[in-house]
Amino acid sequence: MQGKGKSIEQKPKDLTEKSGLHSRNPHRFRYDFKALISSCLDLEKFVSFNKFGSESIDFSNPDAVKTLNRAILKHFYQISLWDIPKNYLCPPIPGRADYIHYIADLLANDNKNQIPTGKKIKILDIGVGANCVYPIIGSQAYGWNFVGTDIDAVAIKSAQNIIKSNNVLAEKIECRLQPSNKHIFNNILKPDEFFDVSICNPPFHASAEEAAAGSQRKIKNLGIKHQTKLNFGGQNAELWCEGGEEAFVRNMIFESKEISKQITWFTSLISKKEHLPSIYFYLKKVNAIDVKTINMAQGQKTSRIVAWTFKSDIERKPSL
């Protein structure tokens, strides 16, 4: 079932479907550059035929990647103006959309298999980033309301500029600055505030050095010989934190216990499957009532969402 959003379902006959993406993800087909260029003429100068004879862009060129994102957001989500500061994370949109569609499934499980849509559904995005992509997709695909948080004031200002520049996002997304890098939910939630779901794409690496090494591996995989920065960018707070993904999610789990009645489902992406045993251990330690692991895949890349709740089945009915 598709929600009430405005995202366009793209099913061109000559485009191959990508493996692993969610069945409602409109980006599960290879990019239709003709359609994308019709929505964003600036993309045309970056499109050429690759060695396989297919239209593509140079994914080592950050300007090309940003323009592709701009075209996708305009074509599928009616975002007329979108930009991010230099060197901030420019995320691949297909994978971001997958997270949102799996969250819709999670909510549907508590709503007689019907995806709840509309502004009464409130989602908390931990680490909204300068790009504001998760709230854009969720608000446009399902009509949900979002609160996006970040510890980076520049990222918050960028996200707010995107919201103010697009009428379709008006009154659907709010941004809040987290003043402490030691906390996740503390300082953010108001006393009587309630969210149906929290989402998070945690910092992946445990140090700046590890983040740099990871970027170099990706650059090598793209076949680039002389580039020091990854095409998708990323500031320190977006790429790493002390202890990396595992420590970040552990802290999130312990804080979630303190606000167990204010958020129905807490969720986080988990990139490394070897982190799962310790995450399950901590969830058991805080007495989470239900824990779900949702597998995701995009081509050769695999990831998963871990979701947990402190509410019973009866308490988990979405806010409609």
Secondary structure, DSSP 8 states (H G I E B T S, - for coil): ---S--------TTS-B-SS--TT-TTSB---HHHHHHH-GGGGGG-EE-TTS-EE--TT-HHHHHHHHHHHHHHHH--------TTS----HHHHHHHHHHHHHHHHHTTTT----STT-EEEEET-TTT-HHHHHHHHHH--EEEEEES-HHHHHHHHHHHHT-GGGTTTEEEEE---TT-SSTTTS-TT--EEEEEE----BSSHHHHHHHHHHHHHHTT-SS-SS-TT---HHHHB-TTHHHHHHHHHHHHHHHTTTTEEEEEEEE--GGGHHHHHHHHHHTT-SEEEEEEEEETTEEEEEEEEESS-TGGG----
